[in-house]
Each structure stands twice: as structure tokens, then as C-alpha cells.
Amino acid sequence: MNKILKNSFPCKIALVLFALILLSFILPQPKITVWLIGDSTMAKKEAKAFPETGWGMELAGFFDNSVTIENKALNGRSTKSFINENHWQPVLDNIKTGDYVLIEFGHNDEKIDKPAVGTSIDEFKTNLVKYVVETRQKGGIPILLTPITRRSFKNGVLSDTHGLYPTATKSVADSLKVPLIDLLTKTKLVLTKLGDDSSKTLYNYVEPCDINYPNGKKDDTHLSPVGAKKIAALAVEGIVDLNLELSKRLLKH
């Protein structure tokens, strides 16, 4: 009798494993959408802007086919203008339970000399709270991201240009218990390691005679295709570090 039980045990294990494998094909992960809202560092670019690339354009390549990336980030927008120009409401209307919303602003909120986009720190925080609360009301999962660093070296040392806006983002994340990806710190570490000259490869530096930039371009804010993919990888790293369900949908790179 014991011999029969011993012989049948491996068969039972094999059947269980087979059933689990079968279920993985029968019950695929439900499809979700990852919505991106933010500024030009994240946004989709027109062909006439190439090689300038928003890091959100590279994000889809990290996920399996259960994830759809909807990149709604736009050049020149702040937390305020994205709402006032009615770019937020269409996103909000389409968020489904289980969707994620990645929120990265700051570059244009800092422009307080431009009333249409510039915000005070308090207004910036109020706008972020609105995005978070309304996303949650729709059953979505908000993720706050600090803005990426500008390539702003002085005497070989990378300087900060974002003032208190990243701190404000962290404050909102902390008070509302929102997952936070600190892209500012991540990008500063990368640029510091690369140094002043080598870090140009991550940004939109173009030699003269380019079809889109006949006079060349030296842009320390916007990204090259290489830079966009690197920043997208840093965002993915943040998703993994947060141990979000979304990380289970990543491709094996």
C-alpha cells in the first residue's frame, strides 16, 4: 500500500503542475491601461522633432500585451494648464478600475513668470491632489513621479534647477500614501556618473545639417532616443522597487 502511495505521489504533483500551466493559458491577465500625463520630457513627439524623444514613447517596450500605454503627456504643460486646457478630463473619463496613471510635472510649473502655466508650490500640490483623488475615485492607481533632471552642469557639478517642486511632489505622495518614483534622484545619479560631456548622449544634442535641425541643437532638457529609453528603464525600475502589480506584466529583459 505504501509503495502504491509513493508511486502515485509524483503523478499527483505532475497533474497539479499541468493544471497550473493550463490555467495560465486559459486565464490570461486582464488587460489594463497605463495612462501617462505630464510634460514634454514624457510626451509623444511629431516626426519633425526627431531625434527629440519623450521617455513615455519607450515605455510600451517593457510590458507584455496585457498592458496598453496611453501617452497623453504634452509639450509645455503644467499641472495647471493640463487641467485648464481640458486634457485631464478625457483621461479621467476613460480610466477603468485597475488602470494606472503616471503623473510627472514640474518643468513648466516652475515658470511662474508665465501665468498660464506657472504655479505656486501650494497650487502645484493642490493640482497633484486633484489628479490623485479623481484617479482613485475611478478605481485607478495613481503614481507620482518627480521631474527628470535638466543637464545643468557647472564646473563639472550637476546643479538642481527644480527648486521645491520635487519636494512638493514627495509631500503629496507621503500625505496621500501614493506610490512615488523619484525620477529626479535617479536621473541625477545617472548624469553624475556619466559626467558633463558623456551625459550629452542622453539629451537632444544634434549636429548641424540634420534634416530637422539644419543649424544643430544643444538641448539640456529634452531627450534623445537613447536618453528616453534610459529614463523609461528608470521608471520601470521604480515600478519594480514599489512591488506594484504592474511589475508582474513586465517582459523579461
C-alpha positions in Angstrom: 0.0 0.0 0.0 2.8 2.4 0.9 4.5 1.6 -2.3 1.4 2.4 -4.3 1.1 5.8 -2.5 4.7 6.6 -3.1 4.4 5.8 -6.8 1.2 7.9 -7.1 2.6 11.0 -5.4 4.8 12.2 -8.3 1.9 11.7 -10.6 -0.3 13.9 -8.5 2.4 16.6 -8.5 2.7 16.4 -12.2 -1.1 16.7 -12.6 -1.1 19.8 -10.4 1.7 21.4 -12.3 0.0 20.6 -15.6 -3.3 22.1 -14.3 -1.5 25.3 -13.3 0.2 25.6 -16.7 -3.2 25.0 -18.4 -4.8 27.7 -16.2 -2.1 30.2 -17.2 -3.3 29.9 -20.8 -7.0 29.7 -20.0 -6.9 32.7 -17.6 -4.7 35.4 -19.1 -4.1 38.6 -17.1 -6.9 41.1 -17.6 -5.9 44.0 -19.9 -5.2 47.3 -18.3 -4.2 50.8 -19.5 -1.3 52.8 -18.1 -2.1 56.5 -18.7 0.8 59.0 -18.8 0.2 62.6 -18.0 3.0 65.2 -17.9 5.1 67.5 -20.0 7.5 67.4 -23.0 10.0 65.2 -21.3 7.4 62.4 -21.3 5.3 63.3 -24.4 5.0 61.8 -27.8 6.8 63.8 -30.5 6.0 64.6 -34.0 8.4 63.4 -36.8 9.6 67.0 -37.3 11.0 67.0 -33.8 13.1 63.8 -34.2 15.5 62.9 -32.7 13.9 64.5 -29.6 12.0 61.7 -27.9 9.8 61.6 -24.8 10.6 58.8 -22.4 6.9 57.8 -22.4 7.3 56.8 -26.0 9.7 54.0 -24.9 7.7 52.6 -22.1 5.5 50.2 -24.0 8.5 48.1 -25.0 9.0 47.0 -21.4 5.5 45.4 -20.9 3.6 42.4 -22.2 0.5 42.6 -24.3 -1.8 42.8 -21.3 -0.7 46.5 -20.9 -1.7 49.4 -23.2 0.2 52.6 -22.8 -1.8 55.8 -23.4 0.7 58.6 -23.5 -1.3 61.8 -23.1 1.6 64.0 -21.9 2.0 67.2 -23.9 4.8 69.7 -24.6 4.8 72.8 -22.4 2.1 71.7 -20.0 2.0 72.1 -16.2 -0.3 70.7 -13.6 -2.5 73.8 -14.1 -2.6 74.1 -17.9 -3.2 70.3 -18.4 -6.4 70.8 -16.4 -7.4 74.2 -17.8 -6.9 73.2 -21.4 -9.2 70.2 -20.9 -6.5 67.5 -21.3 -7.2 65.8 -18.0 -11.0 65.3 -18.2 -10.8 63.0 -21.3 -8.2 60.9 -19.5 -10.3 60.8 -16.3 -13.4 59.8 -18.3 -11.7 56.7 -19.7 -9.9 55.4 -16.6 -11.1 51.9 -15.7 -10.7 50.0 -12.4 -7.2 48.7 -12.2 -5.7 51.2 -14.6 -2.6 53.1 -13.6 -2.0 56.9 -14.0 1.7 58.0 -14.1 1.8 61.8 -13.2 5.0 63.7 -13.9 5.0 67.5 -13.8 7.3 70.3 -12.6 9.3 71.6 -15.6 6.6 74.1 -16.6 5.0 74.7 -13.2 8.3 76.4 -12.3 7.7 79.1 -14.9 5.9 81.5 -12.5 6.5 84.4 -14.9 4.1 82.7 -17.3 0.6 82.8 -15.6 -0.9 80.2 -18.0 1.4 77.5 -16.8 3.3 78.7 -13.7 2.1 77.6 -10.3 3.0 78.4 -6.7 4.1 75.4 -4.7 0.7 75.3 -2.9 -1.2 75.4 -6.2 1.1 72.7 -7.6 0.3 70.5 -4.6 -3.4 71.2 -4.9 -3.4 70.1 -8.6 -1.5 66.9 -7.8 -4.0 66.1 -5.1 -6.8 66.6 -7.7 -5.2 64.1 -10.1 -4.7 61.6 -7.3 -8.1 61.8 -5.7 -10.0 61.7 -9.0 -8.0 58.8 -10.3 -8.8 56.8 -7.2 -12.5 57.7 -7.4 -12.5 56.0 -10.8 -10.8 52.9 -9.4 -7.4 53.8 -10.9 -4.0 53.7 -9.3 -2.1 56.9 -9.3 1.8 57.0 -9.3 3.6 60.3 -8.7 6.9 60.9 -10.3 9.4 63.8 -9.7 10.6 65.5 -12.8 13.7 64.3 -14.5 16.8 66.5 -14.1 18.0 69.0 -16.6 21.5 68.6 -17.8 22.8 71.6 -15.8 26.5 71.1 -15.1 28.5 74.0 -13.6 32.2 73.4 -13.3 31.6 69.7 -13.6 29.0 69.5 -10.9 25.3 68.9 -11.7 23.1 71.6 -10.2 19.5 71.5 -9.3 17.0 73.6 -11.3 13.7 72.4 -10.0 13.5 74.2 -6.7 10.9 73.0 -4.2 8.6 71.2 -6.8 10.1 67.7 -6.4 9.8 68.1 -2.6 6.2 69.1 -3.1 5.5 66.0 -5.2 7.1 63.9 -2.4 4.9 65.6 0.2 1.7 64.9 -1.7 2.8 61.2 -2.2 3.5 60.9 1.5 0.3 62.6 2.8 -2.0 60.6 0.4 0.0 57.3 0.5 0.7 57.4 -3.2 3.4 55.3 -4.8 6.3 57.6 -5.7 9.1 57.2 -8.3 11.8 59.7 -7.6 13.0 60.2 -11.2 14.9 63.4 -10.2 17.2 61.5 -7.9 17.5 58.6 -10.3 18.4 60.8 -13.3 20.8 62.9 -11.2 22.7 59.8 -10.2 22.9 58.7 -13.9 24.1 62.1 -15.1 26.6 62.5 -12.3 28.1 59.1 -13.1 28.3 59.9 -16.8 29.7 63.3 -16.3 29.3 66.6 -18.2 30.4 65.5 -21.6 29.2 61.9 -21.8 25.7 62.9 -20.5 25.0 64.8 -23.7 24.2 61.4 -25.4 21.0 61.3 -23.3 19.8 64.7 -24.4 18.8 66.2 -27.7 22.2 67.2 -29.0 22.2 67.3 -32.8 25.0 68.1 -35.2 24.4 70.8 -37.8 22.9 69.8 -41.2 20.3 67.5 -39.6 17.1 67.4 -41.6 15.1 68.7 -38.6 17.8 70.9 -37.2 19.8 72.5 -40.0 21.8 74.6 -37.5 22.1 71.8 -35.0 20.7 71.7 -31.5 22.0 71.7 -27.9 19.1 70.9 -25.7 19.7 70.2 -22.0 16.0 69.5 -21.1 14.7 67.1 -23.8 15.8 63.6 -24.5 17.5 61.7 -27.3 16.2 58.2 -28.2 18.9 56.7 -26.0 18.0 59.0 -23.2 14.3 58.3 -23.5 14.9 54.6 -23.3 17.2 55.0 -20.3 14.6 57.2 -18.4 11.8 54.7 -19.3 14.0 52.0 -17.8 14.4 54.0 -14.6 10.7 54.4 -14.4 10.3 50.7 -14.8 13.0 50.2 -12.1 10.8 52.3 -9.8 7.7 50.2 -10.6 9.7 47.1 -9.6 11.0 48.7 -6.4 7.5 49.6 -5.4 6.4 46.0 -5.9 3.3 47.0 -7.8 1.1 44.5 -9.5 2.1 46.3 -12.7 5.6 44.9 -12.3 4.2 41.3 -13.0 3.3 42.4 -16.5 6.9 43.3 -17.5 8.7 41.4 -20.2 11.8 39.6 -19.2 14.7 41.8 -20.4 
